[in-house]
Amino acid sequence: MRKKLLEVLADAKPGFEFEGKTDLVDGGYLDSFDIITLVSELNDRFEIDIPVEDIVTENFDSVDAILALVEKLSEE
């Protein structure tokens, strides 16, 4: 699942190294447009539905946080 997530992230922001970053939103690496694009791609690729209340900085600040969100929603 992590590999698939990294592919989605690479498509969203080609050439950017996401691994090891823990401040993707807070550090300005992902802006609101990037987040909306990611939400759409994650919904499609993982066949999940990310609710509005889960679109918060904490869920998108690192690969691990995004992965945890995707895994949680995949189990529901």
N, C-alpha and C positions, 0 to 999 in steps of 0.2 A: 504494500500500500504506500509505503514511503517513496519508493521509486516512482510510482505513478504520480504522487503529489509533486515530487521534484520536477517531473516532466511538465505538469500544469504550470508550476511556478516559472520554469524556464521559458515556456511559451508566452507567459504574461510579461516577463521582463528578461528578454534574451541577454546573455552575457553576464548577468548578475549572479554572484555567488551567495545563495541563501543560507547554506549550511553554516552553523556557528554564530549566526546573527541572532541576537535576542531583543533587538530594538527596531524591527522592520518598519513599524508604524511610527513609534516614538522618535526614531532616528531619521525619519523622512524618506526612507527607501521605498515605502509604499504609501501612495496618497489615496484619497477617497475614491478616485476613479479606478485605481488599481484594485482596490478592495472590491468594488462592485463587479469589476471584470472577473476577479478571482471567484467571487461568490457564484457567479453564473457558471463559470467553468467547472468549479467543484461540484455544483449541483448536477451538471450534465455528466461529468466523467465518473462520479461516484454514485450517481442515482440517489442523491439525498436532497433534502430541502432545508437549507439553512434559514431559520427564522430570523426576523429582524432583530429580535432581542439578543441573538447570538453574534450580531455584527458589531463587536466591540474590540477595542485595541488589544485587550488581553488574549483574544482568540486568534489574532493575526500578527502578533509581534515576533513569532519565531516559527520555524518549520515544525518543531515539536508541538507548539500550541495549535497550529492549524491541523496537524495530524490528529491530535487528541480530539479536536472538534469533529473532524470527519469520522473518526472511529466511533465516537459517541453517537453521532447521528446515523451511522450505518447500522448500529445495533438496534435502533428504535424501530 
